[in-house]
Amino acid sequence: MTSMQLGLIGLGKMGGNMRERIRRAGHTVIGYDRNPEVTDVGSLAELVGKLEAPRTVWVMVPAGAATQSVIDELGGLLESGDTVVDGGNSRWTDDEKHAEELGAKGIGFVDAGVSGGVWGLENGYALMVGGEADHVARVQPIFDALKPEGPYGYVHAGKVGAGHFSKMVHNGIEYAMMQAYAEGWELLEKVDSVENVREVFRSWQEGTVIRSWLLDLAVNALDEDVHLDRLRGYAEDSGEGRWTVEAAIDNAVPLPAITASLFARFASRQDDSPQMKMIAALRNQFGGHAVESAKK
């Protein structure tokens, strides 16, 4: 294996664990974060200065203005032949813009949809990648370090934007799957005849067509709080669900289940929804997303 140098910007819940997994694979990672307790360097300029050309810099910061700001600064610091990877949850249309901006300076751009949440350090991260083949090839050793062991969990999905578009659709499907589990859970809790809903969910973990990692996480959450009494039925949406529905409208593709699951989250903000307790519990289990405690 050829050892690589990587600059990694953003060392939060995902980025910090990714730095550790890449290092365990034998690569050198120089990380930058505004938090002085976790950063390896004091600035983006110092990070770029410590990397040997051709440089590869992976951006792992919130989508939108934060990512744009980092891309703009890197555009002034990097040189022709360098490569930038956006591994955050950016919208695919932003990728096309960033690729054009950096490409004018000879800097390659790759978008990487990353799934794995707080479990990725040990289990690996599923990676959906977009960009030109030669730009992707420059980063391949890092993708290989991050992906799960075995043949699955990585795809070069297509052109610039394809990685984040694929991750967006993945998250839209996730919305609908979580909503289905949540609706089933609420109905089971409602009837008198079913006396142990948690064990019903546990019984589904083997031999059923609805077994999944999300189901396993639902059982974990119920083991911690059997009726989810400690949670408020409120669930945020992180953007990708909305973008999925907007893309469906733009392309005239019917997405009734995913659209309904997004609207159900909006409904959760109007009243304390039992279904949303399960959605909130699942989001906390797989992604470490914050939950709101039930009001006393």
C-alpha atoms as an extended CHARMM CRD file, in Angstrom:
* protein
*
       296  EXT
         1         1  MET       CA              0.0000000000        0.0000000000        0.0000000000  PROA      1               0.0000000000
         2         2  THR       CA              1.2610000000        3.4820000000       -0.8570000000  PROA      2               0.0000000000
         3         3  SER       CA              1.1210000000        5.7890000000        2.1400000000  PROA      3               0.0000000000
         4         4  MET       CA             -0.5030000000        9.1590000000        1.4580000000  PROA      4               0.0000000000
         5         5  GLN       CA             -0.5710000000       12.5600000000        3.0630000000  PROA      5               0.0000000000
         6         6  LEU       CA             -4.0160000000       14.0700000000        3.5990000000  PROA      6               0.0000000000
         7         7  GLY       CA             -5.1720000000       17.4100000000        4.8950000000  PROA      7               0.0000000000
         8         8  LEU       CA             -8.5070000000       17.0550000000        6.7120000000  PROA      8               0.0000000000
         9         9  ILE       CA            -10.5660000000       20.1320000000        7.5500000000  PROA      9               0.0000000000
        10        10  GLY       CA            -13.3050000000       19.6510000000       10.1680000000  PROA      10              0.0000000000
        11        11  LEU       CA            -12.7140000000       17.2760000000       13.0830000000  PROA      11              0.0000000000
        12        12  GLY       CA            -16.2020000000       16.9850000000       14.5540000000  PROA      12              0.0000000000
        13        13  LYS       CA            -18.1570000000       13.7690000000       15.2280000000  PROA      13              0.0000000000
        14        14  MET       CA            -17.4690000000       12.4060000000       11.7370000000  PROA      14              0.0000000000
        15        15  GLY       CA            -14.1940000000       14.1070000000       10.8280000000  PROA      15              0.0000000000
        16        16  GLY       CA            -12.4030000000       13.2520000000       14.0600000000  PROA      16              0.0000000000
        17        17  ASN       CA            -13.1820000000        9.5530000000       13.7130000000  PROA      17              0.0000000000
        18        18  MET       CA            -12.2700000000        9.6050000000       10.0280000000  PROA      18              0.0000000000
        19        19  ARG       CA             -8.8580000000       11.0580000000       10.8850000000  PROA      19              0.0000000000
        20        20  GLU       CA             -8.2820000000        8.1600000000       13.2880000000  PROA      20              0.0000000000
        21        21  ARG       CA             -9.4190000000        5.4690000000       10.8190000000  PROA      21              0.0000000000
        22        22  ILE       CA             -7.2010000000        6.8720000000        8.0300000000  PROA      22              0.0000000000
        23        23  ARG       CA             -4.2210000000        7.0060000000       10.3840000000  PROA      23              0.0000000000
        24        24  ARG       CA             -4.8130000000        3.4050000000       11.4580000000  PROA      24              0.0000000000
        25        25  ALA       CA             -4.5140000000        2.4540000000        7.7740000000  PROA      25              0.0000000000
        26        26  GLY       CA             -0.9740000000        3.9000000000        7.7020000000  PROA      26              0.0000000000
        27        27  HSD       CA             -1.5700000000        7.2840000000        6.1040000000  PROA      27              0.0000000000
        28        28  THR       CA             -0.4670000000       10.6860000000        7.4060000000  PROA      28              0.0000000000
        29        29  VAL       CA             -3.3460000000       13.0180000000        8.2970000000  PROA      29              0.0000000000
        30        30  ILE       CA             -2.8800000000       16.6750000000        9.1820000000  PROA      30              0.0000000000
        31        31  GLY       CA             -6.1630000000       17.9260000000       10.6060000000  PROA      31              0.0000000000
        32        32  TYR       CA             -7.4600000000       21.4500000000       11.0330000000  PROA      32              0.0000000000
        33        33  ASP       CA            -10.4030000000       22.4860000000       13.1870000000  PROA      33              0.0000000000
        34        34  ARG       CA            -11.3850000000       25.7560000000       14.8230000000  PROA      34              0.0000000000
        35        35  ASN       CA            -11.4480000000       23.8660000000       18.1290000000  PROA      35              0.0000000000
        36        36  PRO       CA             -7.8630000000       24.1870000000       19.4820000000  PROA      36              0.0000000000
        37        37  GLU       CA             -8.2590000000       20.9960000000       21.5360000000  PROA      37              0.0000000000
        38        38  VAL       CA             -8.4820000000       18.7420000000       18.4690000000  PROA      38              0.0000000000
        39        39  THR       CA             -6.6080000000       20.5840000000       15.6860000000  PROA      39              0.0000000000
        40        40  ASP       CA             -3.1190000000       19.6370000000       14.4960000000  PROA      40              0.0000000000
        41        41  VAL       CA             -2.3710000000       23.0720000000       12.9870000000  PROA      41              0.0000000000
        42        42  GLY       CA             -3.3990000000       26.6520000000       13.6520000000  PROA      42              0.0000000000
        43        43  SER       CA             -4.7560000000       27.6400000000       10.2230000000  PROA      43              0.0000000000
        44        44  LEU       CA             -5.6260000000       26.4390000000        6.7310000000  PROA      44              0.0000000000
        45        45  ALA       CA             -2.4680000000       28.1150000000        5.4440000000  PROA      45              0.0000000000
        46        46  GLU       CA             -0.3630000000       26.1390000000        7.9270000000  PROA      46              0.0000000000
        47        47  LEU       CA             -2.1250000000       22.9180000000        6.9180000000  PROA      47              0.0000000000
        48        48  VAL       CA             -1.4510000000       23.4910000000        3.2060000000  PROA      48              0.0000000000
        49        49  GLY       CA              2.1540000000       24.4310000000        4.0140000000  PROA      49              0.0000000000
        50        50  LYS       CA              2.7590000000       21.0810000000        5.7090000000  PROA      50              0.0000000000
        51        51  LEU       CA              1.5170000000       19.0430000000        2.7260000000  PROA      51              0.0000000000
        52        52  GLU       CA              3.8260000000       18.0220000000       -0.1180000000  PROA      52              0.0000000000
        53        53  ALA       CA              2.6210000000       18.6340000000       -3.6730000000  PROA      53              0.0000000000
        54        54  PRO       CA              0.4940000000       17.2990000000       -5.2440000000  PROA      54              0.0000000000
        55        55  ARG       CA             -1.7320000000       17.8760000000       -2.2240000000  PROA      55              0.0000000000
        56        56  THR       CA             -5.0530000000       16.2730000000       -1.3200000000  PROA      56              0.0000000000
        57        57  VAL       CA             -7.3260000000       18.1590000000        1.0860000000  PROA      57              0.0000000000
        58        58  TRP       CA            -10.5940000000       16.7050000000        2.3960000000  PROA      58              0.0000000000
        59        59  VAL       CA            -13.2450000000       19.1820000000        3.6040000000  PROA      59              0.0000000000
        60        60  MET       CA            -15.6100000000       17.8960000000        6.3210000000  PROA      60              0.0000000000
        61        61  VAL       CA            -17.5610000000       20.9570000000        7.4600000000  PROA      61              0.0000000000
        62        62  PRO       CA            -21.2850000000       21.8610000000        7.4150000000  PROA      62              0.0000000000
        63        63  ALA       CA            -22.8730000000       22.3270000000        3.9900000000  PROA      63              0.0000000000
        64        64  GLY       CA            -23.5480000000       25.7760000000        2.5960000000  PROA      64              0.0000000000
        65        65  ALA       CA            -21.7110000000       28.9060000000        3.7280000000  PROA      65              0.0000000000
        66        66  ALA       CA            -19.1280000000       27.0750000000        5.8380000000  PROA      66              0.0000000000
        67        67  THR       CA            -18.1010000000       24.7870000000        2.9590000000  PROA      67              0.0000000000
        68        68  GLN       CA            -18.0900000000       27.6900000000        0.4790000000  PROA      68              0.0000000000
        69        69  SER       CA            -15.8050000000       29.7070000000        2.7720000000  PROA      69              0.0000000000
        70        70  VAL       CA            -13.2910000000       26.8390000000        3.0660000000  PROA      70              0.0000000000
        71        71  ILE       CA            -13.3740000000       26.1350000000       -0.6930000000  PROA      71              0.0000000000
        72        72  ASP       CA            -12.7600000000       29.8260000000       -1.4120000000  PROA      72              0.0000000000
        73        73  GLU       CA             -9.7760000000       29.9350000000        0.9480000000  PROA      73              0.0000000000
        74        74  LEU       CA             -8.3180000000       26.6890000000       -0.4150000000  PROA      74              0.0000000000
        75        75  GLY       CA             -8.6510000000       28.0760000000       -3.9450000000  PROA      75              0.0000000000
        76        76  GLY       CA             -6.1620000000       30.7640000000       -2.9710000000  PROA      76              0.0000000000
        77        77  LEU       CA             -3.7760000000       28.4380000000       -1.1480000000  PROA      77              0.0000000000
        78        78  LEU       CA             -3.5950000000       25.3420000000       -3.3700000000  PROA      78              0.0000000000
        79        79  GLU       CA             -1.8650000000       24.9290000000       -6.7330000000  PROA      79              0.0000000000
        80        80  SER       CA             -2.5350000000       23.2800000000      -10.0720000000  PROA      80              0.0000000000
        81        81  GLY       CA             -2.3920000000       19.4850000000       -9.6600000000  PROA      81              0.0000000000
        82        82  ASP       CA             -3.8310000000       19.5250000000       -6.1250000000  PROA      82              0.0000000000
        83        83  THR       CA             -7.1940000000       17.9260000000       -5.2790000000  PROA      83              0.0000000000
        84        84  VAL       CA            -10.0540000000       18.9510000000       -2.9870000000  PROA      84              0.0000000000
        85        85  VAL       CA            -12.6110000000       16.4430000000       -1.6700000000  PROA      85              0.0000000000
        86        86  ASP       CA            -15.8960000000       17.6880000000       -0.1950000000  PROA      86              0.0000000000
        87        87  GLY       CA            -17.0810000000       14.9560000000        2.1670000000  PROA      87              0.0000000000
        88        88  GLY       CA            -19.7970000000       16.9780000000        3.8780000000  PROA      88              0.0000000000
        89        89  ASN       CA            -23.4980000000       16.8800000000        3.0430000000  PROA      89              0.0000000000
        90        90  SER       CA            -23.3270000000       19.5530000000        0.3360000000  PROA      90              0.0000000000
        91        91  ARG       CA            -26.0320000000       19.9020000000       -2.2690000000  PROA      91              0.0000000000
        92        92  TRP       CA            -24.9490000000       18.4250000000       -5.6120000000  PROA      92              0.0000000000
        93        93  THR       CA            -25.5090000000       21.7390000000       -7.4040000000  PROA      93              0.0000000000
        94        94  ASP       CA            -22.8600000000       23.3060000000       -5.1230000000  PROA      94              0.0000000000
        95        95  ASP       CA            -20.4110000000       20.5980000000       -6.2460000000  PROA      95              0.0000000000
        96        96  GLU       CA            -20.7470000000       21.6400000000       -9.8690000000  PROA      96              0.0000000000
        97        97  LYS       CA            -20.0110000000       25.2520000000       -8.8800000000  PROA      97              0.0000000000
        98        98  HSD       CA            -16.9910000000       24.2920000000       -6.7390000000  PROA      98              0.0000000000
        99        99  ALA       CA            -15.5550000000       22.0370000000       -9.4420000000  PROA      99              0.0000000000
       100       100  GLU       CA            -15.7630000000       24.8740000000      -11.9360000000  PROA      100             0.0000000000
       101       101  GLU       CA            -14.1890000000       27.4260000000       -9.5550000000  PROA      101             0.0000000000
       102       102  LEU       CA            -11.2910000000       25.1510000000       -8.6020000000  PROA      102             0.0000000000
       103       103  GLY       CA            -10.9070000000       23.6820000000      -12.0950000000  PROA      103             0.0000000000
       104       104  ALA       CA            -10.1370000000       27.1650000000      -13.4550000000  PROA      104             0.0000000000
       105       105  LYS       CA             -6.9930000000       27.0190000000      -11.2930000000  PROA      105             0.0000000000
       106       106  GLY       CA             -6.0970000000       23.4450000000      -12.2810000000  PROA      106             0.0000000000
       107       107  ILE       CA             -7.2770000000       22.0490000000       -8.9430000000  PROA      107             0.0000000000
       108       108  GLY       CA             -9.2430000000       18.7880000000       -9.0520000000  PROA      108             0.0000000000
       109       109  PHE       CA            -12.5450000000       18.4040000000       -7.2030000000  PROA      109             0.0000000000
       110       110  VAL       CA            -14.2460000000       15.2480000000       -5.9290000000  PROA      110             0.0000000000
       111       111  ASP       CA            -17.5430000000       15.0790000000       -4.0190000000  PROA      111             0.0000000000
       112       112  ALA       CA            -17.9470000000       12.2400000000       -1.5230000000  PROA      112             0.0000000000
       113       113  GLY       CA            -21.1940000000       11.3290000000        0.1710000000  PROA      113             0.0000000000
       114       114  VAL       CA            -20.1890000000        9.6950000000        3.4510000000  PROA      114             0.0000000000
       115       115  SER       CA            -22.4720000000        7.4560000000        5.5190000000  PROA      115             0.0000000000
       116       116  GLY       CA            -21.5130000000        5.7860000000        8.7630000000  PROA      116             0.0000000000
       117       117  GLY       CA            -22.2340000000        8.2190000000       11.5520000000  PROA      117             0.0000000000
       118       118  VAL       CA            -20.6620000000        7.6080000000       14.9340000000  PROA      118             0.0000000000
       119       119  TRP       CA            -20.1350000000        3.9050000000       14.0770000000  PROA      119             0.0000000000
       120       120  GLY       CA            -17.8580000000        4.5280000000       11.1060000000  PROA      120             0.0000000000
       121       121  LEU       CA            -14.5450000000        4.4520000000       12.9930000000  PROA      121             0.0000000000
       122       122  GLU       CA            -14.8940000000        0.7340000000       13.6790000000  PROA      122             0.0000000000
       123       123  ASN       CA            -17.3030000000       -0.3770000000       10.9240000000  PROA      123             0.0000000000
       124       124  GLY       CA            -16.0490000000        1.7750000000        8.0610000000  PROA      124             0.0000000000
       125       125  TYR       CA            -17.8240000000        4.4480000000        6.0430000000  PROA      125             0.0000000000
       126       126  ALA       CA            -19.9880000000        3.8770000000        2.9810000000  PROA      126             0.0000000000
       127       127  LEU       CA            -18.6930000000        6.2100000000        0.2710000000  PROA      127             0.0000000000
       128       128  MET       CA            -20.4850000000        7.5130000000       -2.8060000000  PROA      128             0.0000000000
       129       129  VAL       CA            -18.0690000000        9.4910000000       -4.9700000000  PROA      129             0.0000000000
       130       130  GLY       CA            -18.4600000000       11.8510000000       -7.9250000000  PROA      130             0.0000000000
       131       131  GLY       CA            -15.8010000000       13.3910000000      -10.1550000000  PROA      131             0.0000000000
       132       132  GLU       CA            -13.4330000000       12.8040000000      -13.0410000000  PROA      132             0.0000000000
       133       133  ALA       CA            -11.7030000000        9.4120000000      -13.0100000000  PROA      133             0.0000000000
       134       134  ASP       CA             -8.1720000000       10.8090000000      -12.6600000000  PROA      134             0.0000000000
       135       135  HSD       CA             -9.1760000000       13.0470000000       -9.7270000000  PROA      135             0.0000000000
       136       136  VAL       CA            -10.8910000000       10.1200000000       -7.9830000000  PROA      136             0.0000000000
       137       137  ALA       CA             -7.8320000000        7.9230000000       -8.5660000000  PROA      137             0.0000000000
       138       138  ARG       CA             -5.6240000000       10.4150000000       -6.6810000000  PROA      138             0.0000000000
       139       139  VAL       CA             -7.7590000000        9.9420000000       -3.5630000000  PROA      139             0.0000000000
       140       140  GLN       CA             -8.3820000000        6.1860000000       -3.9350000000  PROA      140             0.0000000000
       141       141  PRO       CA             -5.9910000000        5.0770000000       -1.1290000000  PROA      141             0.0000000000
       142       142  ILE       CA             -7.9500000000        7.2630000000        1.3020000000  PROA      142             0.0000000000
       143       143  PHE       CA            -11.2880000000        5.9210000000        0.0800000000  PROA      143             0.0000000000
       144       144  ASP       CA             -9.9080000000        2.3920000000        0.5470000000  PROA      144             0.0000000000
       145       145  ALA       CA             -8.8860000000        3.2450000000        4.1220000000  PROA      145             0.0000000000
       146       146  LEU       CA            -12.3000000000        4.6490000000        5.0220000000  PROA      146             0.0000000000
       147       147  LYS       CA            -14.6160000000        2.0910000000        3.3850000000  PROA      147             0.0000000000
       148       148  PRO       CA            -15.7840000000       -1.0580000000        5.1910000000  PROA      148             0.0000000000
       149       149  GLU       CA            -13.7840000000       -4.2470000000        4.6870000000  PROA      149             0.0000000000
       150       150  GLY       CA            -14.9670000000       -6.4270000000        1.8090000000  PROA      150             0.0000000000
       151       151  PRO       CA            -16.3250000000       -5.6910000000       -1.6680000000  PROA      151             0.0000000000
       152       152  TYR       CA            -19.1360000000       -3.2870000000       -0.7310000000  PROA      152             0.0000000000
       153       153  GLY       CA            -19.4630000000        0.2160000000        0.6350000000  PROA      153             0.0000000000
       154       154  TYR       CA            -17.7280000000        2.2430000000       -2.1020000000  PROA      154             0.0000000000
       155       155  VAL       CA            -18.8740000000        3.4610000000       -5.5050000000  PROA      155             0.0000000000
       156       156  HSD       CA            -17.6210000000        5.9590000000       -8.0560000000  PROA      156             0.0000000000
       157       157  ALA       CA            -21.1640000000        6.9970000000       -8.9060000000  PROA      157             0.0000000000
       158       158  GLY       CA            -20.4260000000        9.2680000000      -11.8480000000  PROA      158             0.0000000000
       159       159  LYS       CA            -19.6560000000       12.8960000000      -12.6800000000  PROA      159             0.0000000000
       160       160  VAL       CA            -19.1150000000       15.7220000000      -10.2080000000  PROA      160             0.0000000000
       161       161  GLY       CA            -22.2260000000       15.9170000000       -8.0040000000  PROA      161             0.0000000000
       162       162  ALA       CA            -23.1160000000       12.2380000000       -8.4070000000  PROA      162             0.0000000000
       163       163  GLY       CA            -21.6770000000       11.3230000000       -5.0090000000  PROA      163             0.0000000000
       164       164  HSD       CA            -23.7080000000       13.8480000000       -3.0620000000  PROA      164             0.0000000000
       165       165  PHE       CA            -26.8020000000       13.2000000000       -5.2010000000  PROA      165             0.0000000000
       166       166  SER       CA            -26.5270000000        9.4670000000       -4.3620000000  PROA      166             0.0000000000
       167       167  LYS       CA            -26.0500000000       10.2290000000       -0.6530000000  PROA      167             0.0000000000
       168       168  MET       CA            -29.0740000000       12.5630000000       -0.7790000000  PROA      168             0.0000000000
       169       169  VAL       CA            -31.2530000000        9.7740000000       -2.2020000000  PROA      169             0.0000000000
       170       170  HSD       CA            -29.7920000000        7.3730000000        0.4160000000  PROA      170             0.0000000000
       171       171  ASN       CA            -30.9030000000        9.7770000000        3.1400000000  PROA      171             0.0000000000
       172       172  GLY       CA            -34.3390000000       10.1630000000        1.5610000000  PROA      172             0.0000000000
       173       173  ILE       CA            -34.7710000000        6.3710000000        1.6640000000  PROA      173             0.0000000000
       174       174  GLU       CA            -33.5530000000        6.4200000000        5.2690000000  PROA      174             0.0000000000
       175       175  TYR       CA            -36.2910000000        8.9520000000        6.1170000000  PROA      175             0.0000000000
       176       176  ALA       CA            -38.9780000000        6.6460000000        4.7300000000  PROA      176             0.0000000000
       177       177  MET       CA            -37.5800000000        3.5060000000        6.4110000000  PROA      177             0.0000000000
       178       178  MET       CA            -37.4050000000        5.2040000000        9.7970000000  PROA      178             0.0000000000
       179       179  GLN       CA            -40.9310000000        6.5370000000        9.3490000000  PROA      179             0.0000000000
       180       180  ALA       CA            -42.2700000000        3.0360000000        8.6160000000  PROA      180             0.0000000000
       181       181  TYR       CA            -40.6470000000        1.5850000000       11.7490000000  PROA      181             0.0000000000
       182       182  ALA       CA            -41.9480000000        4.5290000000       13.7830000000  PROA      182             0.0000000000
       183       183  GLU       CA            -45.5260000000        4.1700000000       12.5530000000  PROA      183             0.0000000000
       184       184  GLY       CA            -45.5070000000        0.4310000000       13.2390000000  PROA      184             0.0000000000
       185       185  TRP       CA            -44.0710000000        1.0180000000       16.7050000000  PROA      185             0.0000000000
       186       186  GLU       CA            -46.7650000000        3.5870000000       17.5810000000  PROA      186             0.0000000000
       187       187  LEU       CA            -49.5680000000        1.2570000000       16.4560000000  PROA      187             0.0000000000
       188       188  LEU       CA            -48.1380000000       -1.6490000000       18.4760000000  PROA      188             0.0000000000
       189       189  GLU       CA            -47.8630000000        0.5950000000       21.5480000000  PROA      189             0.0000000000
       190       190  LYS       CA            -51.4760000000        1.7430000000       21.1260000000  PROA      190             0.0000000000
       191       191  VAL       CA            -53.2960000000       -1.6030000000       21.2950000000  PROA      191             0.0000000000
       192       192  ASP       CA            -54.0380000000       -3.4590000000       24.5440000000  PROA      192             0.0000000000
       193       193  SER       CA            -53.3330000000       -6.9410000000       23.2150000000  PROA      193             0.0000000000
       194       194  VAL       CA            -49.6080000000       -6.4060000000       22.5050000000  PROA      194             0.0000000000
       195       195  GLU       CA            -47.9380000000       -6.3660000000       25.8980000000  PROA      195             0.0000000000
       196       196  ASN       CA            -44.2390000000       -6.2510000000       24.9460000000  PROA      196             0.0000000000
       197       197  VAL       CA            -43.5980000000       -4.0640000000       21.9330000000  PROA      197             0.0000000000
       198       198  ARG       CA            -39.8390000000       -4.0280000000       22.4520000000  PROA      198             0.0000000000
       199       199  GLU       CA            -39.6710000000       -7.8270000000       22.2020000000  PROA      199             0.0000000000
       200       200  VAL       CA            -41.8300000000       -7.7800000000       19.0690000000  PROA      200             0.0000000000
       201       201  PHE       CA            -39.2360000000       -5.4870000000       17.4710000000  PROA      201             0.0000000000
       202       202  ARG       CA            -36.4620000000       -7.7770000000       18.7490000000  PROA      202             0.0000000000
       203       203  SER       CA            -38.1790000000      -10.8360000000       17.2450000000  PROA      203             0.0000000000
       204       204  TRP       CA            -37.9990000000       -9.1800000000       13.8180000000  PROA      204             0.0000000000
       205       205  GLN       CA            -34.1890000000       -9.0280000000       13.9010000000  PROA      205             0.0000000000
       206       206  GLU       CA            -33.7960000000      -12.5550000000       12.5110000000  PROA      206             0.0000000000
       207       207  GLY       CA            -35.5850000000      -14.2370000000        9.6250000000  PROA      207             0.0000000000
       208       208  THR       CA            -37.8680000000      -11.3850000000        8.5890000000  PROA      208             0.0000000000
       209       209  VAL       CA            -37.8530000000       -9.3390000000        5.3960000000  PROA      209             0.0000000000
       210       210  ILE       CA            -37.7410000000       -6.0670000000        7.3940000000  PROA      210             0.0000000000
       211       211  ARG       CA            -34.6010000000       -6.8670000000        9.3700000000  PROA      211             0.0000000000
       212       212  SER       CA            -31.9890000000       -4.1240000000        9.0150000000  PROA      212             0.0000000000
       213       213  TRP       CA            -29.3790000000       -2.1250000000       10.8810000000  PROA      213             0.0000000000
       214       214  LEU       CA            -32.0380000000        0.5390000000       11.5510000000  PROA      214             0.0000000000
       215       215  LEU       CA            -34.2020000000       -2.1450000000       13.1800000000  PROA      215             0.0000000000
       216       216  ASP       CA            -31.2250000000       -3.2030000000       15.3270000000  PROA      216             0.0000000000
       217       217  LEU       CA            -30.7760000000        0.4320000000       16.3800000000  PROA      217             0.0000000000
       218       218  ALA       CA            -34.4820000000        0.6980000000       17.2020000000  PROA      218             0.0000000000
       219       219  VAL       CA            -34.0770000000       -2.2760000000       19.5560000000  PROA      219             0.0000000000
       220       220  ASN       CA            -31.0090000000       -0.6010000000       21.1030000000  PROA      220             0.0000000000
       221       221  ALA       CA            -33.0680000000        2.5360000000       21.7310000000  PROA      221             0.0000000000
       222       222  LEU       CA            -35.9300000000        0.5360000000       23.2730000000  PROA      222             0.0000000000
       223       223  ASP       CA            -33.4660000000       -1.3250000000       25.4980000000  PROA      223             0.0000000000
       224       224  GLU       CA            -32.3430000000        2.0560000000       26.8250000000  PROA      224             0.0000000000
       225       225  ASP       CA            -35.8830000000        3.4740000000       27.2390000000  PROA      225             0.0000000000
       226       226  VAL       CA            -38.5860000000        0.8320000000       26.7720000000  PROA      226             0.0000000000
       227       227  HSD       CA            -41.4290000000        3.2280000000       25.8470000000  PROA      227             0.0000000000
       228       228  LEU       CA            -39.1940000000        6.1730000000       24.7950000000  PROA      228             0.0000000000
       229       229  ASP       CA            -40.7710000000        8.1310000000       27.6360000000  PROA      229             0.0000000000
       230       230  ARG       CA            -37.6420000000       10.2170000000       28.1120000000  PROA      230             0.0000000000
       231       231  LEU       CA            -37.7800000000       11.6770000000       24.5750000000  PROA      231             0.0000000000
       232       232  ARG       CA            -39.8350000000       14.4740000000       23.1270000000  PROA      232             0.0000000000
       233       233  GLY       CA            -41.5000000000       13.5730000000       19.8170000000  PROA      233             0.0000000000
       234       234  TYR       CA            -39.5620000000       16.1300000000       17.7700000000  PROA      234             0.0000000000
       235       235  ALA       CA            -37.2170000000       15.3330000000       14.8730000000  PROA      235             0.0000000000
       236       236  GLU       CA            -35.1360000000       17.7370000000       12.8020000000  PROA      236             0.0000000000
       237       237  ASP       CA            -34.5190000000       17.3260000000        9.0910000000  PROA      237             0.0000000000
       238       238  SER       CA            -30.9430000000       17.9470000000        7.9690000000  PROA      238             0.0000000000
       239       239  GLY       CA            -31.6640000000       19.1520000000        4.4300000000  PROA      239             0.0000000000
       240       240  GLU       CA            -31.1540000000       16.0730000000        2.2790000000  PROA      240             0.0000000000
       241       241  GLY       CA            -34.7900000000       14.9870000000        2.6430000000  PROA      241             0.0000000000
       242       242  ARG       CA            -35.9940000000       18.3430000000        1.3200000000  PROA      242             0.0000000000
       243       243  TRP       CA            -33.4750000000       18.2500000000       -1.5290000000  PROA      243             0.0000000000
       244       244  THR       CA            -34.5880000000       14.7320000000       -2.4720000000  PROA      244             0.0000000000
       245       245  VAL       CA            -38.2170000000       15.8200000000       -2.7330000000  PROA      245             0.0000000000
       246       246  GLU       CA            -37.2170000000       18.9400000000       -4.7190000000  PROA      246             0.0000000000
       247       247  ALA       CA            -35.1620000000       16.7890000000       -7.1240000000  PROA      247             0.0000000000
       248       248  ALA       CA            -38.1300000000       14.4450000000       -7.5300000000  PROA      248             0.0000000000
       249       249  ILE       CA            -40.3290000000       17.4070000000       -8.4710000000  PROA      249             0.0000000000
       250       250  ASP       CA            -37.6960000000       18.7170000000      -10.9090000000  PROA      250             0.0000000000
       251       251  ASN       CA            -37.4680000000       15.3010000000      -12.5860000000  PROA      251             0.0000000000
       252       252  ALA       CA            -41.1800000000       14.3730000000      -12.3480000000  PROA      252             0.0000000000
       253       253  VAL       CA            -40.3890000000       11.2230000000      -10.3250000000  PROA      253             0.0000000000
       254       254  PRO       CA            -43.1090000000       10.2010000000       -7.8220000000  PROA      254             0.0000000000
       255       255  LEU       CA            -41.7290000000        9.7830000000       -4.2520000000  PROA      255             0.0000000000
       256       256  PRO       CA            -44.8530000000        9.4290000000       -2.0900000000  PROA      256             0.0000000000
       257       257  ALA       CA            -43.2450000000        7.5330000000        0.8210000000  PROA      257             0.0000000000
       258       258  ILE       CA            -40.1600000000        9.7520000000        1.1160000000  PROA      258             0.0000000000
       259       259  THR       CA            -42.2390000000       12.9270000000        0.7370000000  PROA      259             0.0000000000
       260       260  ALA       CA            -44.7080000000       11.7980000000        3.4090000000  PROA      260             0.0000000000
       261       261  SER       CA            -41.8570000000       10.9840000000        5.8150000000  PROA      261             0.0000000000
       262       262  LEU       CA            -40.4210000000       14.4880000000        5.3760000000  PROA      262             0.0000000000
       263       263  PHE       CA            -43.8180000000       16.0620000000        6.0160000000  PROA      263             0.0000000000
       264       264  ALA       CA            -44.2310000000       13.8650000000        9.1110000000  PROA      264             0.0000000000
       265       265  ARG       CA            -41.1270000000       15.4980000000       10.5500000000  PROA      265             0.0000000000
       266       266  PHE       CA            -42.6660000000       18.9050000000        9.9630000000  PROA      266             0.0000000000
       267       267  ALA       CA            -45.7720000000       17.6790000000       11.7930000000  PROA      267             0.0000000000
       268       268  SER       CA            -43.5770000000       16.7280000000       14.7560000000  PROA      268             0.0000000000
       269       269  ARG       CA            -42.9290000000       20.4170000000       15.4170000000  PROA      269             0.0000000000
       270       270  GLN       CA            -46.6260000000       21.1170000000       15.9320000000  PROA      270             0.0000000000
       271       271  ASP       CA            -47.3230000000       18.5840000000       18.6600000000  PROA      271             0.0000000000
       272       272  ASP       CA            -45.5240000000       15.9230000000       20.7000000000  PROA      272             0.0000000000
       273       273  SER       CA            -45.6470000000       12.9710000000       18.2780000000  PROA      273             0.0000000000
       274       274  PRO       CA            -45.1320000000        9.3990000000       19.5410000000  PROA      274             0.0000000000
       275       275  GLN       CA            -43.7630000000        8.3570000000       16.1180000000  PROA      275             0.0000000000
       276       276  MET       CA            -41.1740000000       11.1160000000       16.2710000000  PROA      276             0.0000000000
       277       277  LYS       CA            -39.8610000000        9.7350000000       19.5640000000  PROA      277             0.0000000000
       278       278  MET       CA            -38.7310000000        6.6860000000       17.6030000000  PROA      278             0.0000000000
       279       279  ILE       CA            -37.3340000000        8.8210000000       14.7520000000  PROA      279             0.0000000000
       280       280  ALA       CA            -35.4230000000       10.9390000000       17.2720000000  PROA      280             0.0000000000
       281       281  ALA       CA            -34.1480000000        7.8000000000       19.0230000000  PROA      281             0.0000000000
       282       282  LEU       CA            -32.9520000000        6.2740000000       15.7260000000  PROA      282             0.0000000000
       283       283  ARG       CA            -31.1980000000        9.4730000000       14.6360000000  PROA      283             0.0000000000
       284       284  ASN       CA            -29.4160000000        9.5600000000       17.9760000000  PROA      284             0.0000000000
       285       285  GLN       CA            -28.4400000000        5.8870000000       17.7240000000  PROA      285             0.0000000000
       286       286  PHE       CA            -26.8440000000        5.9830000000       14.2560000000  PROA      286             0.0000000000
       287       287  GLY       CA            -25.6170000000        9.5410000000       14.0050000000  PROA      287             0.0000000000
       288       288  GLY       CA            -25.2570000000       10.8590000000       17.5220000000  PROA      288             0.0000000000
       289       289  HSD       CA            -27.8480000000       13.5190000000       16.6400000000  PROA      289             0.0000000000
       290       290  ALA       CA            -29.1320000000       15.5080000000       19.6030000000  PROA      290             0.0000000000
       291       291  VAL       CA            -32.4590000000       14.5410000000       21.1230000000  PROA      291             0.0000000000
       292       292  GLU       CA            -34.8330000000       16.6840000000       23.1280000000  PROA      292             0.0000000000
       293       293  SER       CA            -35.9240000000       15.4560000000       26.5390000000  PROA      293             0.0000000000
       294       294  ALA       CA            -39.5880000000       15.0990000000       27.3420000000  PROA      294             0.0000000000
       295       295  LYS       CA            -40.9790000000       17.9840000000       29.3820000000  PROA      295             0.0000000000
       296       296  LYS       CA            -41.5970000000       17.0740000000       32.9810000000  PROA      296             0.0000000000
